[in-house]
Amino acid sequence: MTAKHIGASEFQAECLKLVVAIERTGQSITITKRGTPVAVLGPVPISAKFKGLFGALKGSVLRYDKPFDPATEPDEWSAGQ
């Protein structure tokens, strides 16, 4: 697989088509300005993709010793005062 290079002006004109192509092929595109690379546009790694709200924090709490105790003391509450 060879890396694809595209000029900034062509990228501006074809941005949406290029995003679809990256999604389809998984190949990154280097964007150049006057022949000098300025940015790389590529697919998002699968591990970084949003997986949804439910279960997003699963496994993030490693230990909780007293799950039924209040989080703060009752005199620290300020509901309605």
PDB file with one MODEL, atoms N, CA, C and O in Angstrom:
MODEL        1
ATOM      1  N   MET A   1       0.833  -1.183   0.000  1.00  0.00           N
ATOM      2  CA  MET A   1       0.000   0.000   0.000  1.00  0.00           C
ATOM      3  C   MET A   1       0.881   1.251   0.000  1.00  0.00           C
ATOM      4  O   MET A   1       1.722   1.416   0.884  1.00  0.00           O
ATOM      5  N   THR A   2       0.697   2.109  -0.962  1.00  0.00           N
ATOM      6  CA  THR A   2       1.467   3.338  -0.988  1.00  0.00           C
ATOM      7  C   THR A   2       0.657   4.449  -0.338  1.00  0.00           C
ATOM      8  O   THR A   2      -0.569   4.487  -0.438  1.00  0.00           O
ATOM      9  N   ALA A   3       1.359   5.343   0.322  1.00  0.00           N
ATOM     10  CA  ALA A   3       0.689   6.453   0.986  1.00  0.00           C
ATOM     11  C   ALA A   3       0.183   7.426  -0.065  1.00  0.00           C
ATOM     12  O   ALA A   3       0.878   7.720  -1.038  1.00  0.00           O
ATOM     13  N   LYS A   4      -1.019   7.919   0.136  1.00  0.00           N
ATOM     14  CA  LYS A   4      -1.610   8.863  -0.803  1.00  0.00           C
ATOM     15  C   LYS A   4      -1.331  10.277  -0.310  1.00  0.00           C
ATOM     16  O   LYS A   4      -1.509  10.586   0.868  1.00  0.00           O
ATOM     17  N   HIS A   5      -0.884  11.143  -1.246  1.00  0.00           N
ATOM     18  CA  HIS A   5      -0.644  12.546  -0.944  1.00  0.00           C
ATOM     19  C   HIS A   5      -1.617  13.375  -1.764  1.00  0.00           C
ATOM     20  O   HIS A   5      -1.908  13.048  -2.914  1.00  0.00           O
ATOM     21  N   ILE A   6      -2.118  14.444  -1.172  1.00  0.00           N
ATOM     22  CA  ILE A   6      -3.078  15.304  -1.860  1.00  0.00           C
ATOM     23  C   ILE A   6      -2.807  16.746  -1.452  1.00  0.00           C
ATOM     24  O   ILE A   6      -2.490  17.021  -0.295  1.00  0.00           O
ATOM     25  N   GLY A   7      -2.931  17.654  -2.395  1.00  0.00           N
ATOM     26  CA  GLY A   7      -2.725  19.067  -2.108  1.00  0.00           C
ATOM     27  C   GLY A   7      -3.873  19.634  -1.283  1.00  0.00           C
ATOM     28  O   GLY A   7      -4.996  19.133  -1.339  1.00  0.00           O
ATOM     29  N   ALA A   8      -3.584  20.681  -0.521  1.00  0.00           N
ATOM     30  CA  ALA A   8      -4.588  21.273   0.362  1.00  0.00           C
ATOM     31  C   ALA A   8      -5.795  21.786  -0.412  1.00  0.00           C
ATOM     32  O   ALA A   8      -6.925  21.645   0.055  1.00  0.00           O
ATOM     33  N   SER A   9      -5.583  22.376  -1.577  1.00  0.00           N
ATOM     34  CA  SER A   9      -6.718  22.903  -2.346  1.00  0.00           C
ATOM     35  C   SER A   9      -7.598  21.769  -2.866  1.00  0.00           C
ATOM     36  O   SER A   9      -8.823  21.887  -2.872  1.00  0.00           O
ATOM     37  N   GLU A  10      -6.978  20.671  -3.303  1.00  0.00           N
ATOM     38  CA  GLU A  10      -7.770  19.521  -3.742  1.00  0.00           C
ATOM     39  C   GLU A  10      -8.491  18.886  -2.555  1.00  0.00           C
ATOM     40  O   GLU A  10      -9.634  18.451  -2.685  1.00  0.00           O
ATOM     41  N   PHE A  11      -7.830  18.832  -1.401  1.00  0.00           N
ATOM     42  CA  PHE A  11      -8.477  18.303  -0.205  1.00  0.00           C
ATOM     43  C   PHE A  11      -9.715  19.123   0.138  1.00  0.00           C
ATOM     44  O   PHE A  11     -10.762  18.568   0.470  1.00  0.00           O
ATOM     45  N   GLN A  12      -9.592  20.445   0.056  1.00  0.00           N
ATOM     46  CA  GLN A  12     -10.719  21.322   0.373  1.00  0.00           C
ATOM     47  C   GLN A  12     -11.896  21.046  -0.554  1.00  0.00           C
ATOM     48  O   GLN A  12     -13.044  21.031  -0.112  1.00  0.00           O
ATOM     49  N   ALA A  13     -11.619  20.829  -1.832  1.00  0.00           N
ATOM     50  CA  ALA A  13     -12.684  20.599  -2.804  1.00  0.00           C
ATOM     51  C   ALA A  13     -13.302  19.202  -2.684  1.00  0.00           C
ATOM     52  O   ALA A  13     -14.481  19.018  -2.985  1.00  0.00           O
ATOM     53  N   GLU A  14     -12.518  18.232  -2.251  1.00  0.00           N
ATOM     54  CA  GLU A  14     -12.966  16.836  -2.239  1.00  0.00           C
ATOM     55  C   GLU A  14     -13.070  16.236  -0.841  1.00  0.00           C
ATOM     56  O   GLU A  14     -13.057  15.012  -0.703  1.00  0.00           O
ATOM     57  N   CYS A  15     -13.172  17.047   0.178  1.00  0.00           N
ATOM     58  CA  CYS A  15     -13.100  16.591   1.572  1.00  0.00           C
ATOM     59  C   CYS A  15     -14.062  15.444   1.881  1.00  0.00           C
ATOM     60  O   CYS A  15     -13.632  14.412   2.397  1.00  0.00           O
ATOM     61  N   LEU A  16     -15.329  15.598   1.584  1.00  0.00           N
ATOM     62  CA  LEU A  16     -16.302  14.560   1.938  1.00  0.00           C
ATOM     63  C   LEU A  16     -16.046  13.248   1.212  1.00  0.00           C
ATOM     64  O   LEU A  16     -16.196  12.174   1.795  1.00  0.00           O
ATOM     65  N   LYS A  17     -15.659  13.332  -0.061  1.00  0.00           N
ATOM     66  CA  LYS A  17     -15.332  12.115  -0.808  1.00  0.00           C
ATOM     67  C   LYS A  17     -14.126  11.411  -0.192  1.00  0.00           C
ATOM     68  O   LYS A  17     -14.095  10.183  -0.105  1.00  0.00           O
ATOM     69  N   LEU A  18     -13.149  12.181   0.230  1.00  0.00           N
ATOM     70  CA  LEU A  18     -11.950  11.598   0.829  1.00  0.00           C
ATOM     71  C   LEU A  18     -12.258  10.929   2.167  1.00  0.00           C
ATOM     72  O   LEU A  18     -11.709   9.870   2.472  1.00  0.00           O
ATOM     73  N   VAL A  19     -13.122  11.532   2.957  1.00  0.00           N
ATOM     74  CA  VAL A  19     -13.508  10.933   4.240  1.00  0.00           C
ATOM     75  C   VAL A  19     -14.197   9.596   4.009  1.00  0.00           C
ATOM     76  O   VAL A  19     -13.934   8.630   4.725  1.00  0.00           O
ATOM     77  N   VAL A  20     -15.068   9.534   3.025  1.00  0.00           N
ATOM     78  CA  VAL A  20     -15.749   8.277   2.697  1.00  0.00           C
ATOM     79  C   VAL A  20     -14.733   7.235   2.224  1.00  0.00           C
ATOM     80  O   VAL A  20     -14.825   6.064   2.592  1.00  0.00           O
ATOM     81  N   ALA A  21     -13.763   7.662   1.408  1.00  0.00           N
ATOM     82  CA  ALA A  21     -12.742   6.734   0.924  1.00  0.00           C
ATOM     83  C   ALA A  21     -11.887   6.193   2.070  1.00  0.00           C
ATOM     84  O   ALA A  21     -11.536   5.013   2.081  1.00  0.00           O
ATOM     85  N   ILE A  22     -11.557   7.041   3.017  1.00  0.00           N
ATOM     86  CA  ILE A  22     -10.774   6.596   4.177  1.00  0.00           C
ATOM     87  C   ILE A  22     -11.568   5.598   5.001  1.00  0.00           C
ATOM     88  O   ILE A  22     -11.024   4.598   5.469  1.00  0.00           O
ATOM     89  N   GLU A  23     -12.849   5.868   5.178  1.00  0.00           N
ATOM     90  CA  GLU A  23     -13.698   4.943   5.928  1.00  0.00           C
ATOM     91  C   GLU A  23     -13.777   3.591   5.222  1.00  0.00           C
ATOM     92  O   GLU A  23     -13.759   2.544   5.869  1.00  0.00           O
ATOM     93  N   ARG A  24     -13.863   3.621   3.904  1.00  0.00           N
ATOM     94  CA  ARG A  24     -13.993   2.393   3.119  1.00  0.00           C
ATOM     95  C   ARG A  24     -12.689   1.605   3.056  1.00  0.00           C
ATOM     96  O   ARG A  24     -12.700   0.386   3.229  1.00  0.00           O
ATOM     97  N   THR A  25     -11.571   2.278   2.811  1.00  0.00           N
ATOM     98  CA  THR A  25     -10.299   1.578   2.601  1.00  0.00           C
ATOM     99  C   THR A  25      -9.445   1.448   3.853  1.00  0.00           C
ATOM    100  O   THR A  25      -8.653   0.514   3.973  1.00  0.00           O
ATOM    101  N   GLY A  26      -9.603   2.391   4.793  1.00  0.00           N
ATOM    102  CA  GLY A  26      -8.773   2.395   5.988  1.00  0.00           C
ATOM    103  C   GLY A  26      -7.387   2.969   5.755  1.00  0.00           C
ATOM    104  O   GLY A  26      -6.536   2.897   6.642  1.00  0.00           O
ATOM    105  N   GLN A  27      -7.140   3.539   4.577  1.00  0.00           N
ATOM    106  CA  GLN A  27      -5.832   4.093   4.237  1.00  0.00           C
ATOM    107  C   GLN A  27      -5.786   5.579   4.562  1.00  0.00           C
ATOM    108  O   GLN A  27      -6.727   6.312   4.258  1.00  0.00           O
ATOM    109  N   SER A  28      -4.701   6.024   5.174  1.00  0.00           N
ATOM    110  CA  SER A  28      -4.516   7.434   5.519  1.00  0.00           C
ATOM    111  C   SER A  28      -4.137   8.247   4.291  1.00  0.00           C
ATOM    112  O   SER A  28      -3.618   7.711   3.312  1.00  0.00           O
ATOM    113  N   ILE A  29      -4.404   9.547   4.356  1.00  0.00           N
ATOM    114  CA  ILE A  29      -4.048  10.480   3.297  1.00  0.00           C
ATOM    115  C   ILE A  29      -3.219  11.596   3.910  1.00  0.00           C
ATOM    116  O   ILE A  29      -3.596  12.174   4.930  1.00  0.00           O
ATOM    117  N   THR A  30      -2.087  11.896   3.283  1.00  0.00           N
ATOM    118  CA  THR A  30      -1.240  13.004   3.718  1.00  0.00           C
ATOM    119  C   THR A  30      -1.631  14.242   2.923  1.00  0.00           C
ATOM    120  O   THR A  30      -1.663  14.215   1.692  1.00  0.00           O
ATOM    121  N   ILE A  31      -1.928  15.327   3.632  1.00  0.00           N
ATOM    122  CA  ILE A  31      -2.317  16.584   2.995  1.00  0.00           C
ATOM    123  C   ILE A  31      -1.079  17.471   2.935  1.00  0.00           C
ATOM    124  O   ILE A  31      -0.387  17.670   3.934  1.00  0.00           O
ATOM    125  N   THR A  32      -0.818  17.998   1.744  1.00  0.00           N
ATOM    126  CA  THR A  32       0.379  18.808   1.548  1.00  0.00           C
ATOM    127  C   THR A  32       0.007  20.235   1.168  1.00  0.00           C
ATOM    128  O   THR A  32      -1.066  20.494   0.625  1.00  0.00           O
ATOM    129  N   LYS A  33       0.908  21.139   1.463  1.00  0.00           N
ATOM    130  CA  LYS A  33       0.764  22.529   1.044  1.00  0.00           C
ATOM    131  C   LYS A  33       2.086  22.914   0.390  1.00  0.00           C
ATOM    132  O   LYS A  33       3.128  22.953   1.044  1.00  0.00           O
ATOM    133  N   ARG A  34       2.031  23.195  -0.897  1.00  0.00           N
ATOM    134  CA  ARG A  34       3.227  23.492  -1.699  1.00  0.00           C
ATOM    135  C   ARG A  34       4.249  22.357  -1.613  1.00  0.00           C
ATOM    136  O   ARG A  34       5.457  22.592  -1.567  1.00  0.00           O
ATOM    137  N   GLY A  35       3.745  21.134  -1.593  1.00  0.00           N
ATOM    138  CA  GLY A  35       4.611  19.965  -1.578  1.00  0.00           C
ATOM    139  C   GLY A  35       5.103  19.518  -0.212  1.00  0.00           C
ATOM    140  O   GLY A  35       5.725  18.463  -0.094  1.00  0.00           O
ATOM    141  N   THR A  36       4.830  20.316   0.829  1.00  0.00           N
ATOM    142  CA  THR A  36       5.271  19.981   2.179  1.00  0.00           C
ATOM    143  C   THR A  36       4.113  19.367   2.969  1.00  0.00           C
ATOM    144  O   THR A  36       3.045  19.974   3.043  1.00  0.00           O
ATOM    145  N   PRO A  37       4.290  18.187   3.559  1.00  0.00           N
ATOM    146  CA  PRO A  37       3.224  17.583   4.355  1.00  0.00           C
ATOM    147  C   PRO A  37       2.853  18.474   5.545  1.00  0.00           C
ATOM    148  O   PRO A  37       3.726  18.932   6.282  1.00  0.00           O
ATOM    149  N   VAL A  38       1.551  18.714   5.723  1.00  0.00           N
ATOM    150  CA  VAL A  38       1.082  19.537   6.834  1.00  0.00           C
ATOM    151  C   VAL A  38       0.119  18.789   7.760  1.00  0.00           C
ATOM    152  O   VAL A  38      -0.062  19.178   8.914  1.00  0.00           O
ATOM    153  N   ALA A  39      -0.498  17.719   7.256  1.00  0.00           N
ATOM    154  CA  ALA A  39      -1.452  16.975   8.080  1.00  0.00           C
ATOM    155  C   ALA A  39      -1.624  15.574   7.511  1.00  0.00           C
ATOM    156  O   ALA A  39      -1.353  15.319   6.337  1.00  0.00           O
ATOM    157  N   VAL A  40      -2.081  14.678   8.372  1.00  0.00           N
ATOM    158  CA  VAL A  40      -2.417  13.321   7.947  1.00  0.00           C
ATOM    159  C   VAL A  40      -3.846  13.053   8.393  1.00  0.00           C
ATOM    160  O   VAL A  40      -4.190  13.229   9.562  1.00  0.00           O
ATOM    161  N   LEU A  41      -4.662  12.630   7.456  1.00  0.00           N
ATOM    162  CA  LEU A  41      -6.056  12.294   7.745  1.00  0.00           C
ATOM    163  C   LEU A  41      -6.178  10.784   7.634  1.00  0.00           C
ATOM    164  O   LEU A  41      -5.862  10.203   6.595  1.00  0.00           O
ATOM    165  N   GLY A  42      -6.639  10.148   8.712  1.00  0.00           N
ATOM    166  CA  GLY A  42      -6.717   8.694   8.705  1.00  0.00           C
ATOM    167  C   GLY A  42      -7.894   8.184   9.506  1.00  0.00           C
ATOM    168  O   GLY A  42      -8.593   8.953  10.166  1.00  0.00           O
ATOM    169  N   PRO A  43      -8.110   6.881   9.445  1.00  0.00           N
ATOM    170  CA  PRO A  43      -9.223   6.280  10.178  1.00  0.00           C
ATOM    171  C   PRO A  43      -8.986   6.306  11.683  1.00  0.00           C
ATOM    172  O   PRO A  43      -7.845   6.302  12.145  1.00  0.00           O
ATOM    173  N   VAL A  44     -10.059   6.334  12.426  1.00  0.00           N
ATOM    174  CA  VAL A  44      -9.984   6.292  13.890  1.00  0.00           C
ATOM    175  C   VAL A  44      -9.762   4.838  14.301  1.00  0.00           C
ATOM    176  O   VAL A  44     -10.444   3.943  13.802  1.00  0.00           O
ATOM    177  N   PRO A  45      -8.811   4.594  15.209  1.00  0.00           N
ATOM    178  CA  PRO A  45      -8.621   3.217  15.680  1.00  0.00           C
ATOM    179  C   PRO A  45      -9.900   2.674  16.308  1.00  0.00           C
ATOM    180  O   PRO A  45     -10.639   3.411  16.961  1.00  0.00           O
ATOM    181  N   ILE A  46     -10.151   1.416  16.114  1.00  0.00           N
ATOM    182  CA  ILE A  46     -11.389   0.804  16.618  1.00  0.00           C
ATOM    183  C   ILE A  46     -11.535   1.003  18.116  1.00  0.00           C
ATOM    184  O   ILE A  46     -12.650   1.216  18.594  1.00  0.00           O
ATOM    185  N   SER A  47     -10.449   0.939  18.870  1.00  0.00           N
ATOM    186  CA  SER A  47     -10.526   1.089  20.322  1.00  0.00           C
ATOM    187  C   SER A  47     -10.950   2.495  20.727  1.00  0.00           C
ATOM    188  O   SER A  47     -11.441   2.682  21.840  1.00  0.00           O
ATOM    189  N   ALA A  48     -10.777   3.494  19.855  1.00  0.00           N
ATOM    190  CA  ALA A  48     -11.121   4.880  20.190  1.00  0.00           C
ATOM    191  C   ALA A  48     -12.525   5.258  19.741  1.00  0.00           C
ATOM    192  O   ALA A  48     -13.009   6.333  20.094  1.00  0.00           O
ATOM    193  N   LYS A  49     -13.185   4.408  18.977  1.00  0.00           N
ATOM    194  CA  LYS A  49     -14.525   4.734  18.499  1.00  0.00           C
ATOM    195  C   LYS A  49     -15.512   4.716  19.658  1.00  0.00           C
ATOM    196  O   LYS A  49     -15.379   3.922  20.589  1.00  0.00           O
ATOM    197  N   PHE A  50     -16.495   5.592  19.593  1.00  0.00           N
ATOM    198  CA  PHE A  50     -17.520   5.681  20.628  1.00  0.00           C
ATOM    199  C   PHE A  50     -18.393   4.439  20.569  1.00  0.00           C
ATOM    200  O   PHE A  50     -18.927   4.099  19.513  1.00  0.00           O
ATOM    201  N   LYS A  51     -18.537   3.772  21.684  1.00  0.00           N
ATOM    202  CA  LYS A  51     -19.274   2.517  21.725  1.00  0.00           C
ATOM    203  C   LYS A  51     -20.676   2.667  22.296  1.00  0.00           C
ATOM    204  O   LYS A  51     -21.408   1.683  22.399  1.00  0.00           O
ATOM    205  N   GLY A  52     -21.056   3.875  22.665  1.00  0.00           N
ATOM    206  CA  GLY A  52     -22.382   4.083  23.204  1.00  0.00           C
ATOM    207  C   GLY A  52     -22.320   4.475  24.666  1.00  0.00           C
ATOM    208  O   GLY A  52     -21.296   4.300  25.328  1.00  0.00           O
ATOM    209  N   LEU A  53     -23.413   5.001  25.158  1.00  0.00           N
ATOM    210  CA  LEU A  53     -23.475   5.493  26.518  1.00  0.00           C
ATOM    211  C   LEU A  53     -23.513   4.360  27.542  1.00  0.00           C
ATOM    212  O   LEU A  53     -22.803   4.401  28.547  1.00  0.00           O
ATOM    213  N   PHE A  54     -24.334   3.363  27.287  1.00  0.00           N
ATOM    214  CA  PHE A  54     -24.481   2.282  28.257  1.00  0.00           C
ATOM    215  C   PHE A  54     -23.267   1.369  28.212  1.00  0.00           C
ATOM    216  O   PHE A  54     -22.922   0.827  27.162  1.00  0.00           O
ATOM    217  N   GLY A  55     -22.637   1.206  29.335  1.00  0.00           N
ATOM    218  CA  GLY A  55     -21.459   0.367  29.444  1.00  0.00           C
ATOM    219  C   GLY A  55     -20.158   1.082  29.152  1.00  0.00           C
ATOM    220  O   GLY A  55     -19.095   0.460  29.182  1.00  0.00           O
ATOM    221  N   ALA A  56     -20.215   2.390  28.866  1.00  0.00           N
ATOM    222  CA  ALA A  56     -19.001   3.132  28.522  1.00  0.00           C
ATOM    223  C   ALA A  56     -18.011   3.183  29.684  1.00  0.00           C
ATOM    224  O   ALA A  56     -16.803   3.248  29.455  1.00  0.00           O
ATOM    225  N   LEU A  57     -18.495   3.156  30.915  1.00  0.00           N
ATOM    226  CA  LEU A  57     -17.619   3.228  32.086  1.00  0.00           C
ATOM    227  C   LEU A  57     -17.393   1.856  32.743  1.00  0.00           C
ATOM    228  O   LEU A  57     -16.822   1.768  33.830  1.00  0.00           O
ATOM    229  N   LYS A  58     -17.841   0.806  32.080  1.00  0.00           N
ATOM    230  CA  LYS A  58     -17.696  -0.537  32.629  1.00  0.00           C
ATOM    231  C   LYS A  58     -16.230  -0.839  32.909  1.00  0.00           C
ATOM    232  O   LYS A  58     -15.375  -0.680  32.038  1.00  0.00           O
ATOM    233  N   GLY A  59     -15.953  -1.273  34.125  1.00  0.00           N
ATOM    234  CA  GLY A  59     -14.602  -1.624  34.515  1.00  0.00           C
ATOM    235  C   GLY A  59     -13.757  -0.453  34.997  1.00  0.00           C
ATOM    236  O   GLY A  59     -12.584  -0.630  35.326  1.00  0.00           O
ATOM    237  N   SER A  60     -14.343   0.745  35.042  1.00  0.00           N
ATOM    238  CA  SER A  60     -13.549   1.904  35.445  1.00  0.00           C
ATOM    239  C   SER A  60     -13.429   2.030  36.963  1.00  0.00           C
ATOM    240  O   SER A  60     -12.484   2.653  37.447  1.00  0.00           O
ATOM    241  N   VAL A  61     -14.362   1.456  37.726  1.00  0.00           N
ATOM    242  CA  VAL A  61     -14.261   1.454  39.186  1.00  0.00           C
ATOM    243  C   VAL A  61     -13.586   0.146  39.578  1.00  0.00           C
ATOM    244  O   VAL A  61     -14.143  -0.937  39.401  1.00  0.00           O
ATOM    245  N   LEU A  62     -12.391   0.269  40.106  1.00  0.00           N
ATOM    246  CA  LEU A  62     -11.624  -0.930  40.417  1.00  0.00           C
ATOM    247  C   LEU A  62     -11.906  -1.473  41.806  1.00  0.00           C
ATOM    248  O   LEU A  62     -11.787  -2.674  42.048  1.00  0.00           O
ATOM    249  N   ARG A  63     -12.283  -0.576  42.726  1.00  0.00           N
ATOM    250  CA  ARG A  63     -12.535  -1.028  44.092  1.00  0.00           C
ATOM    251  C   ARG A  63     -13.427  -0.014  44.790  1.00  0.00           C
ATOM    252  O   ARG A  63     -13.210   1.193  44.686  1.00  0.00           O
ATOM    253  N   TYR A  64     -14.432  -0.511  45.502  1.00  0.00           N
ATOM    254  CA  TYR A  64     -15.306   0.350  46.284  1.00  0.00           C
ATOM    255  C   TYR A  64     -15.683  -0.433  47.527  1.00  0.00           C
ATOM    256  O   TYR A  64     -16.463  -1.382  47.462  1.00  0.00           O
ATOM    257  N   ASP A  65     -15.119  -0.027  48.670  1.00  0.00           N
ATOM    258  CA  ASP A  65     -15.238  -0.821  49.891  1.00  0.00           C
ATOM    259  C   ASP A  65     -16.609  -0.779  50.549  1.00  0.00           C
ATOM    260  O   ASP A  65     -17.056  -1.789  51.093  1.00  0.00           O
ATOM    261  N   LYS A  66     -17.287   0.365  50.513  1.00  0.00           N
ATOM    262  CA  LYS A  66     -18.561   0.512  51.223  1.00  0.00           C
ATOM    263  C   LYS A  66     -19.640   1.017  50.264  1.00  0.00           C
ATOM    264  O   LYS A  66     -19.971   2.203  50.285  1.00  0.00           O
ATOM    265  N   PRO A  67     -20.183   0.151  49.438  1.00  0.00           N
ATOM    266  CA  PRO A  67     -21.126   0.606  48.414  1.00  0.00           C
ATOM    267  C   PRO A  67     -22.458   1.117  48.955  1.00  0.00           C
ATOM    268  O   PRO A  67     -23.165   1.832  48.244  1.00  0.00           O
ATOM    269  N   PHE A  68     -22.823   0.775  50.193  1.00  0.00           N
ATOM    270  CA  PHE A  68     -24.110   1.203  50.715  1.00  0.00           C
ATOM    271  C   PHE A  68     -24.016   2.393  51.664  1.00  0.00           C
ATOM    272  O   PHE A  68     -25.040   2.871  52.153  1.00  0.00           O
ATOM    273  N   ASP A  69     -22.818   2.873  51.928  1.00  0.00           N
ATOM    274  CA  ASP A  69     -22.644   4.067  52.761  1.00  0.00           C
ATOM    275  C   ASP A  69     -22.880   5.321  51.919  1.00  0.00           C
ATOM    276  O   ASP A  69     -22.609   5.317  50.719  1.00  0.00           O
ATOM    277  N   PRO A  70     -23.385   6.401  52.541  1.00  0.00           N
ATOM    278  CA  PRO A  70     -23.565   7.642  51.781  1.00  0.00           C
ATOM    279  C   PRO A  70     -22.220   8.193  51.307  1.00  0.00           C
ATOM    280  O   PRO A  70     -21.189   7.961  51.938  1.00  0.00           O
ATOM    281  N   ALA A  71     -22.240   8.916  50.201  1.00  0.00           N
ATOM    282  CA  ALA A  71     -21.025   9.487  49.642  1.00  0.00           C
ATOM    283  C   ALA A  71     -20.496  10.615  50.518  1.00  0.00           C
ATOM    284  O   ALA A  71     -19.284  10.815  50.596  1.00  0.00           O
ATOM    285  N   THR A  72     -21.388  11.359  51.180  1.00  0.00           N
ATOM    286  CA  THR A  72     -20.988  12.440  52.084  1.00  0.00           C
ATOM    287  C   THR A  72     -21.799  12.339  53.361  1.00  0.00           C
ATOM    288  O   THR A  72     -22.775  11.593  53.438  1.00  0.00           O
ATOM    289  N   GLU A  73     -21.388  13.087  54.346  1.00  0.00           N
ATOM    290  CA  GLU A  73     -22.115  13.124  55.615  1.00  0.00           C
ATOM    291  C   GLU A  73     -23.418  13.908  55.423  1.00  0.00           C
ATOM    292  O   GLU A  73     -23.451  14.841  54.621  1.00  0.00           O
ATOM    293  N   PRO A  74     -24.505  13.547  56.147  1.00  0.00           N
ATOM    294  CA  PRO A  74     -25.786  14.245  55.988  1.00  0.00           C
ATOM    295  C   PRO A  74     -25.695  15.751  56.260  1.00  0.00           C
ATOM    296  O   PRO A  74     -26.425  16.511  55.624  1.00  0.00           O
ATOM    297  N   ASP A  75     -24.833  16.219  57.177  1.00  0.00           N
ATOM    298  CA  ASP A  75     -24.745  17.659  57.449  1.00  0.00           C
ATOM    299  C   ASP A  75     -24.059  18.429  56.324  1.00  0.00           C
ATOM    300  O   ASP A  75     -24.071  19.660  56.322  1.00  0.00           O
ATOM    301  N   GLU A  76     -23.459  17.714  55.366  1.00  0.00           N
ATOM    302  CA  GLU A  76     -22.816  18.375  54.226  1.00  0.00           C
ATOM    303  C   GLU A  76     -23.793  18.584  53.066  1.00  0.00           C
ATOM    304  O   GLU A  76     -23.438  19.226  52.077  1.00  0.00           O
ATOM    305  N   TRP A  77     -24.993  18.064  53.167  1.00  0.00           N
ATOM    306  CA  TRP A  77     -25.979  18.189  52.087  1.00  0.00           C
ATOM    307  C   TRP A  77     -26.556  19.594  52.129  1.00  0.00           C
ATOM    308  O   TRP A  77     -26.728  20.164  53.206  1.00  0.00           O
ATOM    309  N   SER A  78     -26.855  20.156  50.959  1.00  0.00           N
ATOM    310  CA  SER A  78     -27.428  21.497  50.920  1.00  0.00           C
ATOM    311  C   SER A  78     -28.682  21.540  50.043  1.00  0.00           C
ATOM    312  O   SER A  78     -28.898  22.505  49.311  1.00  0.00           O
ATOM    313  N   ALA A  79     -29.494  20.506  50.119  1.00  0.00           N
ATOM    314  CA  ALA A  79     -30.692  20.446  49.290  1.00  0.00           C
ATOM    315  C   ALA A  79     -31.736  21.445  49.778  1.00  0.00           C
ATOM    316  O   ALA A  79     -32.233  21.324  50.898  1.00  0.00           O
ATOM    317  N   GLY A  80     -32.066  22.409  48.966  1.00  0.00           N
ATOM    318  CA  GLY A  80     -33.135  23.357  49.274  1.00  0.00           C
ATOM    319  C   GLY A  80     -32.779  24.432  50.289  1.00  0.00           C
ATOM    320  O   GLY A  80     -33.684  25.127  50.752  1.00  0.00           O
ATOM    321  N   GLN A  81     -31.561  24.605  50.648  1.00  0.00           N
ATOM    322  CA  GLN A  81     -31.210  25.598  51.650  1.00  0.00           C
ATOM    323  C   GLN A  81     -30.548  26.778  51.022  1.00  0.00           C
ATOM    324  O   GLN A  81     -30.179  27.723  51.719  1.00  0.00           O
TER     325      GLN A  81
ENDMDL
END
